[in-house]
Amino acid sequence: MQTAVGRFLQYLRVERNASDLTVKSYREDLTALAEYLTDSREGVCPQPGDISALELRGYVAALHEAGYAKTTISRRLASMRSFFRFGQREGWASTNPAKPLRNPRKSRTLPHFLSTEELGRLLQSPPGDTPMGLRDRAILETMYSAGLRVSELVGLNDSDLDFQAGVVRVRGKGRRERLSPVGSYATRALKRWLHVRRLNVREASGAAAPVFVNKFGRRLTTRSVARMLEKYLRQTGLDTRTTPHSLRHSFATHLLDRGADIRSVQELLGHKSLVTTQIYTHVSTAGLREVYERAHPRARPSNKKGDAASE
C-alpha cells in the first residue's frame, strides 16, 4: 500500500503538476485510509488491489460516526477515487472500488462576506505611518481588489506586478496562472509599501523576490496573514468569523451585486468550473428589491390614467 501511495504522489507532482499542499492532502487522506484498513484487518496492511467497495463503505461510515465534516468526507472520497483510477492505469487495480460511493449531501451555506462599509473600516485600520502598517494595508487592499486566495497573495513576486497595465500575475490552484486586475487604491498601497520596504526591510533580490515579507525580509506565510487580519478585526470590532478568504468572498459578492456577469467573475476568481462560482449569486434583500422594482412592469404604482382605471 505504501509503495502504491508513493508512486501515486510522485505521479501527482510530476505529471499533474500538483502543488505541495495538494500532495500533502492526498498523502494524509490515503494514510488515514491505510491505517483504518490495517486496523480492520487485525494489523495486516492491505494490498491496494484487494481493497473492496464494501471495505471503503465501512470506512466512510466510520468517518460519519466519528463526526467528520461532510466536506472532509467528500475530499477523502475524491482522493480514493483518484488513487484507484491511477491503479487501473498502472495495472494493479482491475476496478475502482471508490467509484460507486456517493458523496454526502452538502448543506447549502452561503459564504461569509463583509459589506462595503465594513470593508472600508477594515482597509483603513492598518496605520499609515509605519512600515508594517503600510504592508498590512497593501495586503488587505490587494486581496480585496484582485479577489486573491491567501496562498496566491503570499506567493506574489516582484516580477508578478505590472503597474503600467494595472494587473498582477497570479499562480492559482493546480499552478494555473491568470492575470488579475488591481484597482487604483491597491496600486497606490502597493507602491507605498514597496517604497518603505526598500528603505526599512532587508530585501531579497531577483525575479523571485517576494512582494510581502516580514521584518526580517522573509516571505510571509498564510498563517501570518491570518494572524494579521485577526488583529485588525479585534481593533475594528468586525465579525470574528472573517478570514482572509472572506475578502475573496466579498470581492465576488460585491461585483455580482453591482451587475457583473457571472462568467466574468469566474474568470477573475480563476475558477475552473462555473458551478464553483454560482455560490456567489446570492445578493442582499435590498439589492433584490431594487432589481425587482426597476425591472417588473407592475412593481410600482403608475400615474397613467389607463393603469389607474383598470384597477
Order of alpha helices (4+ residues) and beta strands (2+ residues): alpha-alpha-alpha-alpha-alpha-alpha-alpha-beta-beta-beta-alpha-alpha-alpha-alpha-alpha-alpha-alpha
